[in-house]
Amino acid sequence: MYICQVSILLYSLVGVALASIGDQSEDFVSCVEDCNSYLKCSNPRSYPAPKYQMVTPIVKYTPQDFLEYHQIGYIPKILFDWDCSSNCNYQCTQFTTQNNMVNEKPVVQYFGKWPFIRIFGITEIFSVVFSLFNLYSNWINLPKIHSEYEKHINNEFKNMYLQYLILLYVSITGWIFSTLFHIRDSPLTETLDYYGAIAIIVCNFNTITIRYFELYKAKYNKIRYIFQFILFSIYILHLIKLQNHWDYDYNIKFNLVFGVGALILWCLHSYNVNILYGKNNHIYNNSIQLLPYETKIMSKLDKTIYLSNVKLIPILPIILNAVLIFGMSLELIDFVPIYLLIDAHSLWHFVTIFPTLIWYDWNIWDIELKKLSSDVNKFN
């Protein structure tokens, strides 16, 4: 689904910082060294010589500080793999952040991330919750798309519904990976998050290409198979390249090509649908075939983005993309997390929940309109 795809695309554009002022500060490095030493961590992590000093004089912590403050329960410690050293890192991000705030110094990032407060062992609790809601918003669309697929099993529209089913399953997988990554940031979960994001981008490009150029039709079967084989091969080769040498700039360019390409095609398709709907508006607007789908879309529009006008339905993809651009703007103006819990990235995930609830209803309506327009043309 395009909404999921663009949200994750922007995440790849922002990138992941490998180092930040916080983890390169003398305050943090000194704290981590003391923590590892006092608690006798078996796998202490070494850091390069610090480049910054945020608070003067540097606060010295006692063993009691590390034993009493910002501790973690036994179950989340085991469940989310918080060992002695990683817990020292977390404690020291909190200690140095609190010192900065007390001394009216700016809150800074550590290892490319804000110093979120850990809840139940999860450091990005709101990104996790909103990722789960995005997962749910895709999941609840599966029954209706699968039902339409079964309904059209004996005609060429089943090929189009198959693309939507694939996109849904890939999107669900991508949001599972996103949830895991926000629960616990590790090399494995970060890699899965990126691979899932790339899969959604490529899969979305596949879906709109087949819809826009009508490659779902039986006469284009061979072209569709060749196109999908090439697209899948490009995706696999891209992952192999990243696995051998991780290049963020290259990954950004790859995502841009397919992400922007899909955006253009969705907007062009919406424009064409609007023209088609306008030509025989007196027929389509009173069609029993379209009415159930339009009623559902209008109800959801009214509840989610407070718009309720049947004339907006043909250009709905453009409207939903505009909503998403608003969400993107939050990410681009990144700010210190509210109460060290809610940051721009989590709010962005929040915004992407709602368009997904409408998107697949629109795609069903779009196919019904296509079928109805074909019937109208037969009698003209």
Buried (B, 14 or more C-beta within 10 A) or exposed (E): BBBBBBBBBBBBBBEBEEBBBBBBBBBBBBBBBBBBEBBEBEEBEEBEEBEBEBBEEBBEBEEEBBEEEBEBEEEBBEBBEBEBBBBBBBBBBBBBBBBBEEEEBEBBBBBBBBBBBBEEBBBBBBBBBBBBBBBBBBBEBBEBBBEBBEEBEEEBBBBBBBBBBBBBBBBBBBBBBBBBBBBBBBEEBBBBBBBBBBBBBBBBBBBBBBBBBEBBBEEBEEEBEEBBEEBEEBBEEBBEBBEEEEEBEEBBEBBBEBBEBBBEBBBEBBBEBBEBBEEBEEBBEEBEEBEEBBEBBBEBBEEBBEEEEBEBBBBBBBBBBEBBEEBBEBBEEBEBBEEBBBBBBBBBBBBBBBBBBBBBBBBBBBBBBBBBBEEBEEEE
